[in-house]
Amino acid sequence: RILTNNPKKIRGLEGYGLSVSAQIPIVHPPNEHNEAYMRTKAQRMGHILHHQGLNLDAELLHSEREQDRERSRDLAEEQGRQREEEQHASPGTPPDGGTGKR
């Protein structure tokens, strides 16, 4: 078991072959002194703080989904350009390069 709000810490430990059986969140209510700090922890570092009265997980998930969609569009566009380049680079050349061998 681990006491943390940081899911990356759990993945890091598992990367070293350690098994994490449970995550125990660190619960501390937000106040005027720590709210900006907690928001930064969630937005920039991926800490899970929804249980502490800050609905940041939904904001973070939305932001990550938008970034994933953008990356997917960029990847699809790049793959399309690569296919076009391959088609124009050697028209009529068989996949074996014309050697007749497979």
C-alpha positions as CSV (number, residue, x, y, z in Angstrom):
1,R,0.0,0.0,0.0
2,I,1.1,3.5,-0.7
3,L,0.1,6.9,0.8
4,T,0.0,9.3,-2.2
5,N,-2.2,11.3,-4.6
6,N,0.3,10.9,-7.4
7,P,-0.6,8.1,-9.9
8,K,2.8,8.5,-11.6
9,K,4.5,7.5,-8.4
10,I,2.6,4.2,-8.4
11,R,3.5,3.5,-12.0
12,G,7.1,4.4,-11.2
13,L,7.3,1.9,-8.4
14,E,5.7,-0.8,-10.5
15,G,8.4,-0.1,-13.1
16,Y,10.9,-1.2,-10.5
17,G,9.0,-4.5,-10.1
18,L,7.2,-3.4,-6.9
19,S,3.5,-4.3,-6.5
20,V,1.2,-1.6,-5.2
21,S,-1.8,-3.3,-3.6
22,A,-3.7,-0.1,-2.7
23,Q,-3.4,3.7,-3.0
24,I,-4.4,5.6,0.2
25,P,-5.1,9.3,-0.7
26,I,-3.7,12.1,1.3
27,V,-6.7,14.1,2.3
28,H,-6.4,17.7,3.2
29,P,-9.2,20.2,2.6
30,P,-8.4,23.1,0.3
31,N,-8.2,26.6,1.9
32,E,-7.1,30.0,0.7
33,H,-3.5,29.2,1.4
34,N,-3.2,25.9,-0.5
35,E,-5.9,25.9,-3.2
36,A,-3.6,27.3,-5.9
37,Y,-0.9,24.9,-4.9
38,M,-3.3,21.9,-5.0
39,R,-4.7,23.1,-8.4
40,T,-1.1,23.2,-9.8
41,K,-0.4,19.7,-8.4
42,A,-3.4,18.4,-10.2
43,Q,-3.1,20.2,-13.5
44,R,0.7,20.0,-14.0
45,M,1.6,16.9,-12.2
46,G,-1.5,14.7,-12.5
47,H,-2.3,14.4,-8.8
48,I,-5.8,13.1,-8.0
49,L,-7.5,15.6,-5.8
50,H,-11.3,15.3,-6.6
51,H,-11.9,13.8,-3.1
52,Q,-10.6,17.0,-1.5
53,G,-13.3,19.3,-2.8
54,L,-11.5,20.5,-5.9
55,N,-13.2,19.2,-9.0
56,L,-9.9,19.2,-10.8
57,D,-9.9,15.6,-12.0
58,A,-12.7,16.4,-14.5
59,E,-10.9,19.4,-15.8
60,L,-7.7,17.5,-16.1
61,L,-9.3,14.6,-17.9
62,H,-11.0,16.9,-20.3
63,S,-7.7,18.6,-21.0
64,E,-5.9,15.3,-21.5
65,R,-8.7,14.1,-23.9
66,E,-8.4,17.2,-26.0
67,Q,-4.6,16.7,-26.2
68,D,-5.1,13.1,-27.1
69,R,-7.5,14.0,-29.9
70,E,-5.0,16.6,-31.2
71,R,-2.2,14.1,-31.2
72,S,-4.4,11.6,-33.0
73,R,-5.2,14.1,-35.7
74,D,-1.6,15.1,-36.1
75,L,-0.5,11.4,-36.3
76,A,-3.2,10.6,-38.9
77,E,-2.2,13.6,-41.0
78,E,1.5,12.6,-40.8
79,Q,0.6,9.0,-41.8
80,G,-1.4,10.3,-44.7
81,R,1.5,12.4,-45.9
82,Q,3.9,9.5,-45.6
83,R,1.5,7.3,-47.7
84,E,1.3,10.0,-50.4
85,E,5.1,10.3,-50.4
86,E,5.5,6.6,-50.8
87,Q,3.0,6.5,-53.6
88,H,4.7,9.3,-55.5
89,A,8.3,8.2,-54.7
90,S,8.3,5.1,-56.9
91,P,5.2,4.7,-59.0
92,G,4.9,1.3,-60.5
93,T,7.7,-0.3,-58.6
94,P,6.6,-3.6,-57.0
95,P,7.0,-4.0,-53.3
96,D,10.0,-6.4,-53.9
97,G,11.9,-3.5,-55.6
98,G,11.6,-5.2,-59.0
99,T,13.8,-8.2,-58.1
100,G,11.1,-10.8,-58.4
101,K,12.1,-12.1,-54.9
102,R,9.8,-12.1,-51.9
